[in-house]
Amino acid sequence: MDKYKLKYDEYNEDEQDNHPYLDNKLGIVDKFEMLDVEYKVTSIKTLELYKKNIIQNIPMTFEGLCYIHKYLLEDLYPWAGKIRVMNMIKGSNTFYYVENINEGINDLFDSLKKDNYLKNLTPNEFVDLFAYYSNELNILHPFRECNGRSKRLFLTELARRAGYDLDLNKLDPEKLKQADIKAFGSIQDRVAPNFYELKVLYSTALEPIGEPFSTDNLTNIQLLSRTLWVYDREEYNNWQRKNHSMKTAENKLEELMRSDKGREEIIYHIDCAMVGAKPKSVLKYLKDVKQELLSINNTKISKKEESRDL
């Protein structure tokens, strides 16, 4: 959740005190724990949208997109389903400014309505417009968090009603991410949007089905893989790897502290561990431990140092 650059986060009362988590209804103050909870809750809620036949009755309007967002996050955040009230930047890409976002919403969904929600199009025409609206929703980025998940559920249902089966599990998440960035970047550079890679990728994940696609016979894993996990599985796995790295660092340091090694030798091991340490949270943790060791007296003497004194 720290992937966005913000001057001040109105959704986080402690942002100025450097607490990188979003205020939530559960009182969780650890961003990694919150990411874990968020992933699991939104997975369950996604299944409910399908298993309870909710999503098929949601209008393909901005109100419908807000409904999806609220349904996914209403148990976690008080701002679920509400338009963000702050400007946001991801990397070098700036999403719609708050003062323009309502105009952008109206223009986008009026256009979608005029295009008859992508119905009665040839496969090529459908892929062209599908890539266009995917990119426009990405640039709009109407919510503080969970834009991608809400957008993918909305687009999956939009495709289904137009007679296309969208299976995001067929795509390479990193390639889709880079295609999104390239399409967005062309807008930033004031040149014609580069949708080519997005079109190619979506063409491999979209299949004409004639009649509206039914999800009744899909397993839970199949449903999530089609609509959610293609990105969020990677994000969750990244969190697990980061969490594992931190636990590994903590365990190794605890082992060193319990040993008979002297302070200088422990600091030497920390310095070695800091070389190439990832992610940044692990590096910061090692630096903090080293600083703490430097500020206290050496209370441990290694056997080698002890024997030398004798």
N, C-alpha and C positions, 0 to 999 in steps of 0.2 A: 504493500500500500504506500510505500515511499517512492514509487516510480514516477510520481508527478512532482514537478517543481512548483512550489507555492510560496508567495511572500508571506501570507498568513492564512491559515486554514480555519474558516469559521465553523467547521464541523468538528474541531478539536480544541477544546478550551485550554489544553496544556501545550499547544503547538509552540508557543513562545518559550516554553520551558524545555523544549527539545524532547517531547514525548511523541514518537512517531506512530501513534495509533489513533484511530478514529473513535470518538466518543460513541458508545454503544449502550444498548439496553441491558447488556449482561454484566457491565462493569469490568470487562476485560481490559487490562492495560498493557498486555504483551502483544505486539503486532503479529508475531508468528503464531501464537495461540489463537488470535482472532482470525488469521488467515485459514487456519485449520478448521475452526468452527464455521466460518463463512462458506468454505468449500463443501463441507458436509451438509450444512443446512440447505444451501442452494441446490445441491444434488437431490435431496429429498423433495424439496419444493418443485423442482423440475419434473420429477416423476409424478407428483400429485397433479400438476397441470395437465398431464396426459392421461393418467389413470382415472382421474375424476372427470374427464372430458370437459375440462375448463377451457383449455387453449383454443379449441375449435369454435368456441363461442365469443372469443375476444375480437373486437373490431380491429381491422388493419389501419388504425388511425394512431395519432400520437397518444390519445387517451388509452388506447389498447397497449401501446408500448409502456406507458406509465403503470398500467395495471400489472403487466408482467414484472416490471421492476419492483413494484410494491409487494407483489406476492412472494417474490424471491427473498426479499430483505426485511419485510415488515417486523419479523421477530427479532431483528438484530439492530436496526438503525431507525431513529425517529424520522429521518428524511427520506425514507423509502418511497419511491414513486413521485418524488417532487423534483422540480427543475433546480439544478444547482444555482447557487447565488454567488459564485466566485469564478474568476478566470482560471484556466488550467493550461499547463504546457506539458507535453510529453516529449522528451528529447529536444529536437529542434522544431517540433510541430506545435502550433498554437491552435487550440480548439476555438469554437465560436465564442466571441466575447459575450459576457452576460447581457450587456445592453443591446445586443443584436440577436440573442438566442430565440426570442419569441417570433421575430420576423423570419428567422431561418426555419423554425418549426413549421410555421404556416406555409411558407414557400414549398418546403419539401413534401409535406403531406397533401397539399393542394395538387402538386405535380403528380404524386402517386395516384391520387384519385382520377386525374385527367388521363393517366395511362391505364385506367381501368384495373388497377392493382395487378398489372402484368398478365392479365388473362388474354387468351386468344392470340398469342404470339407464336411465331416460329421459334424453334430452339435457339437459333442465332440471335434473334431479336430479344428473346427472353434473357439470355446470358448477358447481352450488352447492357440491358436496363438493370438487371439484377446486380451486376458489378457496380453500376453507377449509384444505385440506391444504397448499396453496402458501404461505399466510400462516403456518400453524403451523410449517412447516419454516424459514421466514424468521426467525421469532421464536426458534426453537430455536438456529439458527446454531451447529451443533456443532463446526465446525472453525475453526482460526486464520485460514485464508485459503481462497479458492476455494469458498466455500459456494454462491454463485449458480450457478456452472457445474455443480457436482455436483448441486444441486437440480434444475436444468432438465433435465439428462440423465435423472435419476431420474423426474421427472414425465412427461417425454416417453415413456419406456418404460412407465410406469404407464398412461398414456393408450392407448398402442398395444395393450397386452394387454387393455384393457377395450373395445377396438374403436373407438378414436378416433385420428385423425391430428392431432397437435399441430404446427402450423407457426408458430413464433415469429417467423419472418421477415415475417409479415403484420402484426405489431404495431409501433407507434411506440415505440421504446425509452424515450423520455422519459415518455410517457403510462403505460407499464407501471411505470416507476420510481415515478411519483407515486401510482399506484394502490396499489402496495406500501406506500408511506409512509403513505397515508391509512388503509389497513386496519390497519397496525401501530399508528399513532397512536391509533386508537379503542380499542385494547387498553390503551395507556398511560393514557388518560383514564378508564379504568374504565367505558366505555360499550359498548353492543353493537357488535361489529366492523362496520365499514363495508366490506362486500365488493362493493358494487354496481358500482363501476368495474372491479374485478378480474373480476367475472362478465361484464360487458359485453365487456371486452377478450378474455377467454379464449373467449367464445362466438364471436368472429370468427376465432379461430385454431384452434378445434377443429371437426373434421368427422367425423361417424359414418361408419365404413367397414365395419361388419359383421365381416369377417374381420380377423385381426391384420395390421397394415400392414407391408408389406415395403419395406426400404430398398435392395434389391439394384440397382434401376435408377436410383438417384439419383447424381448426380455429387458429387464431394468438396465443391464449393462449396454445392450444395443441402443436403447433410447438415449442414455447419457452420452455414449460415444458419438452418436449422430449429431447431438445438439449442444453439448456442453464440454465434454472432456477433451476435445481436440486441443483446446488452449489450456483450460483450467487444470487438467491432469498434469501438464508440463509445469505450470506455476506451483502446484502443490508438491510435485516431485522436487522442484528446485528448493522449496521451503524445507522439505525433508532432508535434502542434502546439506543445506545450510545449518539446519538444526543439528544434524548428525555431526557436522564439522565442529560446531560449538561444544557439543557434549564431549567429543573426542579431545578437544583442547582442554576442557575442564578436567576430564579424567586424567589426562597425562600430567597436568600441573598438580593435581591432587596427589598423584603418585610420587612426583618429584618432592613435594613438600613433606611427605611422610618418610622419604628416604633420609640417609645420613649426609646428603650432599650439602655443601655450604652455600651461602647466599650467592656468591660470585659464580659458582658453577651452575646454579639454577638459572641465574640471569643469562649466562652463556647459552643454556639450552633454549631459553625463551627467545633470545636473539636469533638463534638458528631457525626456530619455528616461525618467526616473523617473516623470514625470507619467503616470499611467494604465498603468504597466508591468505586464504580466501574463505568466506567473503569478507567484506570490510569489517563486519561486526566481530569476527574472530580476531582480526588484526588489532582492532581497538581494545578488545578484551585483553589480549596479550600485552599491549602497551600499558594498560592500566595496572595489570599485575606487576609488571616490571617497575613501574613508577612507585608502586606501594612498597616493593622490596627495597628499592633504593632509599626510601624515606625512613626505614626502620633499621635497627641495629642487627648485625649478623648474629643470630641466636643459634645457628647450626654450624657445626664444624665437621667437615668430612673426615673420614677415618685417615685419609692420606695426610691431611693437614694436622690432625691430632698426633699421628705417629711422628711427623716431622718436628713438632714442638717438643716431643719427648726426646 
